[in-house]
Amino acid sequence: MEFLKPIMLWGALAVIIPILIHFWHQKKGKVIAWATTQWLLDKNQQQHRGLRLDNLLLLALRCLLLLVLSMLLSRPVMDFFQSDATRQNVHLVQADDYLTRNFRFELEEAARQGEKIYWISAAPEEASDILQPPGSGTFTPIQLQSSINQLERRGVLGPESELHLYLLNQQQLADVPFVQVPTPFQLHAVADSTRRPVQRYMVLPNNQKLYVNATNELTRTDKLPAGQRFHPEPILPEKITVLVAYQDKTQQQTVAAALAALMEVYGLKLVLEKEDEPGKAFDLVFTDKVPEKPISSTYYVVSNGGKQFDNENSAQSAYFNVHVWDEVLTPRSSEMVASGQLPERLGELLVKHFGLKENARSLSRQELNSLFIQEDSTGNSPESGPDTLKKGLLLLFILLIGTERYLALQKNA
């Protein structure tokens, strides 16, 4: 049995409260002698020494109520029928030399036992040599989520699987609200304290370089400056496919014009399309319609005036790659458009999507644990399913309350 909120078990210490209250109510005042009282009560008087315990059943019920409540709040999970011995371990590893050296023993032991090891990439491939990570280019949390989703679709991750994630602990992981894992998992993270921030850059079609400079501005140049530390492998997109599909034609024209300005200023090669084709994947999608089934490798920008995920069939689990603007992108309704800031904001989204800016700050353990959630493809977390233990505790709690109230009223205690 495991507890999802073990800190709530400290609430069991509150069991001392009803005991103290019980002794307080049993405390007697000073006896004042009254003439002839001894003749009336002498027959029934008995000698009492030490502490008196009356209404022991009521006291035990109240203590048990607090213990059961602390158990409920700690959210116990029974996993007796999911034996660790029957689980198949799957290892998903970020392609990084420092990471693989740090977890070399664990990965080599997994390889000796015949467990599957995959590199995190756009198309996760099985690792043949854990000490030779492939040059996978940039790493993003969206790429991590895409790798997990693809392993689930391939059948590698199933109900009897346990996923082991090996990641560098870096600020970049917090670029998404959460990472959804469909099976039980263990997180193995290490922070490289010797690593300085490494700047990513993109090679444009005219061989110029696009990067974020020291003043946090998107810049293109023929030669990278010597004062910044750049990643040895640039981002080399042949073309960036963009879908601009709005029901509101004014928004469509506004966003298309902003993207055209972005291409002119920075020399980006964006292929703009206005019609969505079934089965076709885009790098970026600008729309005013919430996607029902977002593709994990696509970044969505939805501007629909606050009409967020109001459709029950929309894929809430893919919200990590959907950016929602609560305004309609027209000059009349958006200050961002009227002031000419829309191209700049779109450029910020490009920087985030392609990982052009990297922060070397590591996350705390609490931040890491809150980032990864276990949830299957249907959107059900393990604690949301039927659990006999939790239902039994809840029923017991209700019965105890009823019994305690009945006895308290009967004995006026």
N, C-alpha and C positions, 0 to 999 in steps of 0.2 A: 504494500500500500504506500502511495506517495501523496504528498500534500502540495497543492499548487500555491497555497499561501501559508507556509509553515509558520510565519511570524505571528499569525493569529492564534497559535497554540499558547502563546504567552497569556492570552485571556483566561486560560484555565486557572491562573493564580487568583482570579476574582472569587474563587470558591471560598476564600477566607472571609469574604464580606458577610454572607448569611450566618456564618458561625459567630462572628463578632456581634452581629445584631441579635442573634439568639441569646448569647450570654448577657448582653446589655438588658434585654427584656426580662431575663431571669434574676436580675439584680434586685435584692430586697432592701427596703428602707429600714430605718432604725425602729426597733420594737419599743413601744411605750407601754409600761405596765398600767393596768386599770383594775380597780378593785373588783374582786370576784371573777375576773377573767380566767384565772387559773382553774376555778371550779368548773367552768364551762368547757374549756379546751384541753384540760390536762389529759383527758382520756384519749384524745385523738393526736396529741403532740408526739412527734418522733424526733429523734436526734439525727441531724443531717450534717455531714462533714464534707468539706471540699466543694467542688462545683456540681451544680444540679443540672441534669440534662433532661428536660421535658420535651415532649413532642418530637421525639427522635425521628419518626417517619417523615414529618414535615421538613425537618432540617435536612435530612438526606435527600429528599426530593428537590429542594432548592439548590443544594450543592450539585446534584446531578444535572439540573437544568443548565447551570452555567458551564459544566463540562461538555454537555452535548452541544450547546451553542458555540463554544470555541471550536469544537470539531467541525461543525457545519461551516463556520466562517473560514476555516483553513482549507476547505474544498478538497476533501480526500478523493483520490482516484484509485480504484482497484484494478490491478493488472495481473491477477493471478492466472488468467487464461491467455496471457500474452507472454509466454516464457521467453527470456532473453536467449535461451539456447536455440530456439527455433527461428530467431530473427536472422535475416541475411543482411550483413553489414555492407553498405555501399559508401565509398569515399569520394568526395568531390573536393578537388584541391585547386586553389588559386595558383596559376603558373608563376611562381616566384622562387628564385634561388634561395633567398634567406629563409623563406617559409619551409621549403622542402628540407633544407639542412636542419632546421630546428625540430621538425617532426619526422626526421629520417627513421628513427627506431620504430615509431608507430606505423609508418607507411610500409616499411620493409616487412614488418611482422604481418601486416594485412596482406601483402603480396605473397608471403610464404603460405598463408592459409587459403590462398585462392580467392580472396575477396576482390570485388571489382573496384578499380580506382579510375576516376575520370578527371580530366583537366577542365576547369571552367573556361568556356569559350562560347562563341556564337553557335557552334555545333560541337557539343562536348564529345571528345574522343577518349577512348580508353588509354590509360598511361602504360607504355611499355617499359619506360625507365624513369623512376621517380626522381632521379638526380639529374635528369635532362629535361627540364620543363620546356615546352615549346615557346617560341616567340609569339605570344598571343596578342601583342599590342596592348591597347589600353584595357583597363579593368573598370567596370561600372557595376553598381548594384543591380541595374536592369539586366545586365549580362548574366549576373549570378541567378536572378529569378528566371531568366530564359533557360539557363542550363538545367535548373531544377525542374521546370515545366517539361522540357524535352525528355529528360530521363523518366519522368512519370508517364509521358505519352508512349515512350518506347517499351514500357512495362518493366524497366529496370527497378523503379520504385513502386512497391506495392504494399498491401496491408501487413505483410510479414517482414518488411524491410526496416532498417534503421539507418538513417543518413548521417554520416560524419562529415562535417564541413570544416575545411582548413582554410583560414583566411588571415590576411594581414589586418591587424587592428588599426584602422585609419579613419579619419573624419569623413572620407568619401562615402563610407557605408551609410551615413546618416542622410544622404541625399534623397532617400526614399522613406516614406512613413513606416514601412515594415517590409519584411521578406517572408513570404508564405512558404511553409514547408509542409508537404502532404503526409509525411510519416513521422514517427518518433525520430528525434535527431539529437546529436551531440555537437556542440560548437567548440572547435579548437582554434583559438586566435592568439596571435603573438604580435607584439608591437616592436617595430625596429627603431630603437631610440637613436641609432646612428644615422638614420636615413633623413636627409634633408628633403624639403619639398621638391619634387621633380615636375617640371613644367612640360605639359603635352603641347604639341603643335600640329597643325594641319598643313599639308602640302596642297597648294591650289593648282588648278589646271595650267597656269602660266609659270609654274615652279616657284612662285612666291610662297612665303611661310606666313601662316596666320596663327597668332598666339595671344595670350593675355600678358601684358607687360607688367612692370613692377608697380605701376599706379592703377592696376586693375582695369585697364582699358584694352579692348580688343584691337589688335594691331596687325597689319600685314607689312612684310618687308622682304627684301631680296636676301638678306643675311641675318641670321639670328644673333642677338647681342651676346657678348662674351660674359656679361655680368650675371646672367641667369643660368641655372642648371636645367638642361632639357633632356627629355627621355631620348634614348638612342634610336627608338623606332617611331617615326612619325605616323600620323593618321593619314591614310591615303584613300579617301573615298573617290571612286571613279566619277560618281555623280550622286547627288542627294535628291531622292525622289520625294516630292512634296504633294500632298493632296489638299486642295483648297476647295471644300465642298460645303457651301452654306445655303440654307433655305432662304435666308435674307440676302438678296443680291447686293445690297449696299455694303454689308459686312464683307462679302466676298471680294468686291472691288477694293475695299479699304485694305484688307489683309494682303491681297495680291500686289497692290501698289507698295506696301511696306516691304514685302519680300523682294520686289524689284529694286527698291532703294538699297536694301541690304546687299543684293548681288552687285550692284553698281559700285558701292563704297568699298566692299571687301573682296570683290572678285570671286565670290562663291559661284559654283555651278549648281544651281537649283533647277530641277526639272519639275515645273509646275503642271499639275493635272487637275481637272475640274470634275472628272467622273470617276467614281469608285468602281473598279472591276473586281468581280468575285475571285478570290484566291490570290490577288495581287497584294504584295506587301509594300508599304511605304515607310520611309524613314521618319517623316513627320506628317501629321494630319491636323489641319486647321478646320474646325467645323463648329456649328452651333447645335449639333445633335449629339446627345450622349451615346457613345458606342456601347452596344449591348454585349459584344464579345471582343474586348480590346486584345490586340496581338501584343505579346510581351516585348517584341523587338521594335515596336513602333511607339513613338512619343506623340501623344494626343494633346492638342490645345483646344479646349472647349470654351467658347464664349457665348453663353446663353442667358445672360441676365439673371443669374441666380438659380436657374432651373437645373439643379445638379442631378444627382442620381435619384430621380423621382420614379424611375421605372423599376418595378420589382424584379424584372428579368435582367436588368443591367448587371454586368460583372463587377461587383464591388471588390472582388479579390484582386482585380487588376488596376486598382486606383493608383498604385505606385507610379505608373507611367502615364497618368492623365493629369494635365494641369488645367484647372478650371478658373476662368475669369468670370467674376460675378457682374459683368457688365456687357452691354452690347457694343461692339467695336464699330461705332459710327461717330463722325465728328460731333453730332448733336448730343449723343448720350454718353460719350467717353471723354474725360479730360485728357487721358493718355493719348488718344488719337488727335484731339484738337490741338494739343501742345506739340505734336510731332514726335512724341517719345515712343511710338509703337515700334518703329524699326529697331531702336535700341533695346527695347524689351524682348523683341524676337531674337536679337543677337544674344542676349543673356540666356535664353532658352537653348539656343544652339550650343553655347559654351557648356551648359549643364549636360545636355544630351550626349555630346561627344567627349566629355571629360577633359576639356581643354585647361581646366584649372584644378590643381590637386593640392590638398591640404594634408600635411603630415601629422597633425594632431591626432592622438589616439583617443578612442572612446573609453569611458569607464565600463566596468563589468555590468553595472546596472543598465547603462545605455545599450550595451550589446544584447543583454538578455531581453530587454523590451523591444528590440528591433526585430527579432525572429519569433514568429508565431507558428504553431502547428495547426494546420487547417487543411482538410482534404479538398479535393476539386469541387465538391458540392457546397463548400462554404461552411462545413460543420467542424467545429473544434472538438477535441476529444472530451472536453468537459460538457459539451452541449448534448451529447448522446445520452441514452438511458443509463443510469447508474444505480444499481440496487442499493449500494451502501448509502448514498446521499438521500435516496428516497426513504430508506429505513430510518435514518437519523432524523429526517424531517418529521416523519410520522411519530417517532418516539418523542421528539421535542413537543409536538402538539398534545400528545397524550399526557406528558408530564405536566404541562401547563394546566390542563384541565383537572388532573388529579390534585395538584398543589392548590388550585383555587378552591376546589371542593372542600378539602381538609381544612384550609385556612378559614373558610366561612363557617364550617361546622364547629371548629374549636376557638373561633374568634382570636386567631393568632396571626 
